[in-house]
Amino acid sequence: MLTQKTKNPTTTAIKPIWHVLYTMSRAEKKVAQQLISQGVEAWCPTQTVIRQWSDRKKTVLKPALPGMILVKEGTYSKEHLFSSKGVLGFMSYKEKRAKVLDKEVTLLAQFLNGKYEVKQNHIRIGDTIDVPVLQHKGKVEKISGNECWVQLANASMTVSFSMR
């Protein structure tokens, strides 16, 4: 199994690595299921959303990362991945596969499962807060009921979460 060692020479800890795999549009869950059935450790992070039509409402599982799934390094061969219908390729940066640490995958899972809490009692628009689970600071842009939208510092990304 391929792993990444920490740069601290005093520890020999090994950190599992995940790679981001692009899939065809709306094929994320099928591709993940297909890879899992082949013995690949794959994960399609999903979130529950309510879709409303003119005559009904329905709760559906929607991929949290549209067009992408995560595969754990060392649990697959390229041949298995690319023989699967719906797989397009790896996400890369500067011609190297993008890497996601196991810790980051765990944080994403916790965030999607709603296992976080806000440590500030009174949040107002304009406040700088620690965003739950993501461990980043951000500026509160909007508050509506129990929903809070935060612009992450040093990122062009806005995230939202429920306050309880």
N, C-alpha and C positions, 0 to 999 in steps of 0.2 A: 504494500500500500504506500503510495506517495504521500508524504507529509511535509510540512514546513516546520523547521526548528526555530525556536525563538532566538533572537539575536543576543540575548543575555548569556554570556559564556558560563555563568555560574549555575545555570539550570539546563537540564536536558529535556525539558518538557516538549512534547510533540503536539502540534495543533492540527486537527483535521481541517482540510480545505474543501470547499465546495466550488463548483464552476457553474456559471450561468449559461444555459442552453436556450438558444432562440427556437421557437416553434412557429408553425403556421398559425395564422389568426384563428382564435376560438378552438384551438386543438390542445391547449395546455394540459387539461385534466386527462384527456385520452392518452396523450404522449406519456405523461407521468405514470399512468396505470400500466401502459404497455411496457415501459422500461422496468417498473417494479416487478412485473410478472416474469421478466427476463433475469431478475436477480440484481438489478442496478438499484442502488440507494438513491432514489429521486424524490423530490418534493415539489408540489405545486401549491404554494401558499394561497389560501382562499379566504374570502371574507363574505359574510352573510349580508345580503342587501335585499331590500324590498322593492320589487318592480311593480309598477302600477299600470294597468291597461284601463281602457274605458269601462270595462265590465267587471274587473277583479284586481286583487292584489295578490302577489305571489312572492314567497321568500325563496331566493335562489343563492347558490354558492357561486361567487364570481372570482376569477383569479385576481389576486392582489398585484401580481406583476404580469400585466397583459403581454402575451407573446413570449413569455419566458418561464422556465422551470429551473430548479437547482438540482445538480447531480453531484454526489460526493466522490471526490477524487479517489481512485484506486478501486472503485466498485464497478467499473465499466471498461469496455474496450471500445475504441473508436468504431470498429466494425459493427458492434451491437447498436451503438447510438445512431449511426447514420444509415443503418438498414431499417430503422424504425420509421414508419410513415409519419410525417409531420415534423420531423427534426430538420432545422435549417442550418444550424452551426453554433459555434461557441461565441459568446460575447468576448471581445478582445480589446485591449488598449495598448497601443504602440507595439502591435504584432505579438502580444503575449496574452494568454487567456486571463480573463478577469477572475480574480480569486475572492472568495467570500469566506471569512473565518467562521468556524463552528459557533463561536460566541455571538457573532452577528446574526446567524441563522436562528439561534435560540432567542435573541432579543426580538427579532421579527415575529417569531411564533408567539412570544409573550404579548407583544403589541396587538397582534391580530386576535388573540384570545381575550383581550381586555384585561390582562393581569398587570395593571399599573395603577399608580395613584399620583395625584397632584399634591405637592407638599405645601402649596400656598392656599390659604383660605379665601382670600379676597383677590381675585384676578380682575384687572381692568385692561381695557384697550390701551396699548402703548407700553404695558409692563414687559420687562424682560424676565422670562421664566426658564426653568429647566424643563425641557419637553420630556414627558414620561417615556420610559424605556429607551428612547433613542440616545439619551445621555448627551444632548446638545442644548445649548441655550438658543432662545428665539424670542422674537417680539410678537406680542399678542396683536393680531390684526383685526379680529372680529369675534364677538361672542353672541350667540343666539341660543337662548334657552340653556341647555346643558352642553351644547357644542362650543368648542373653542378652536379657532384657526390661528396658527402660529407660523410666522415667517422665520425659517431657520437662519441663524447667523452663519455667515460665510458659505451660504448655499442659496441657489435660486430655486428654493422649494418651500412650499407651504404645506403644513400637515394639519390635520384636525383630529380631535379626540373628544370623548364624552367626559364631562366632569360629573362626579356623583356626590 
